[in-house]
């Protein structure tokens, strides 16, 4: 009886908390809607105040790159992941107040598609006549480097890790173990290569060659992006593109970045180079980034909608996707 009462009380309190949160979120969204300017050009600054006028927009790519955010915090869920960064970049293209963009990178890279879309978005900002300057914090490796290698100028700290130009496709294979314990794997497939990445089958030499060809093609795409972004030939970049990482000092010497400097140095350079001495320094926050009831539900009931975390590069079973990722 007591256990039932405790359960009822717990459910009631949970329902009240959810209801309260929904009311607060709904009220907050209504207030925000009423404050939206028709031009959709407002920004949320780093100090929490919208200032207007000339602006240097700041975008932070600060986690593994994929379309599935690694940050599951209730109040930060929408503020991470490639989809949000792409939205920020598009906002920078269309917002007349934003005169330049600084991208602060601290990422080991991630999935190929997300890295390439970010790279293309950087080019769109430049095509709109707005310079893009990259500031590397601890790490800009593989897809993290790919995403911003087309920037107008790239900075890093002397000890930042930069590079890891390369592609990885890895996984595990359990066939010998299954034989020992008497387990047989059976699968009906539409073709001989349908399950070639399964941990339950041995990879044939033909399949290995096929996968190597795919990795090599993806690698060449990376090489082309770096050579174009750094205004160098592939032959110059290729010796550096074996997956190695370099310190910021080494990256400058090898031509992978332009200059050493922390975030404050990057801001000073941007103000001076592009004649923006009094521009506001603000984090780019599109209006659609407002936290919604849908986000609350997805966090409170994460299994309501199935998701696939493609950035889990060391799965218990199976293979990871093809990645632009520095593993350490």
Beta strands, then each sheet from edge to edge (+ up, - down):
strand 1: 55-61
strand 2: 98-107
strand 3: 109-111
strand 4: 131-141
strand 5: 153-156
strand 6: 161-163
strand 7: 245-247
strand 8: 259-260
strand 9: 280-283
strand 10: 323-325
sheet 1: 7+ 6- 4- 2- 1- 9-
sheet 2: 3+ 10-
sheet 3: 7+ 6- 4- 5- 8-
end
